[in-house]
Amino acid sequence: MTTEEYNKCVDEHSDNVYRFILKNIRDEEKARDIVQDTYEKLWVKAEGVSYNKARSYLFSAAYHTMIDVIRKEKKMKPLDEMDYDQHSYHHAYRGLNEVLEKALSRLPEKQRTVLLLRDYEGYPYDEIGEITGLNESQVKVYIYRARLAMKKFIGSLETIL
């Protein structure tokens, strides 16, 4: 990959990668850091990654970087930095988007990831498998289960509206 192709990848894919990571971790600063780390990894491996495969490489690297960050945080969260707002109740209905976000947050990590890649980013099953390290059958099962859980949580659209 040339420098020009790398810059083109940044222009074309950075917003999508950022949005994908942000939907998963819901922290803008961490999402920016993960995207930055992902592009750094692409820069280091630029000679070995063709321009045609850069999009898949970026999403795969971003996903794995996100997993590393999540695992690291689980080990390091001190008690004095606990989010006390999380344990209090503040609810003001802000629309369907809020319901969808809450339903997404309740999904297990792998289900949420494959669902976002398929329904939000439009990836085919085989590319989702490459990004997440799952085979195509597993991807389909996780997507089916995620959609089922979303449907169960949301229920009927008429009850929400």
Secondary structure, 3 states (H helix, E strand, C coil): CCHHHHHHHHHHHHHHHHHHHHHHHCCHHHHHHHHHHHHHHHHHCHHHCCHHHHHHHHHHHHHHHHHHHHHHHHHHCCHHHCCHHHHCCCCCCCCHHHHHHHHHHHCCHHHHHHHHHHHHCCCCHHHHHHHHCCCHHHHHHHHHHHHHHHHHHHCCHHHHC
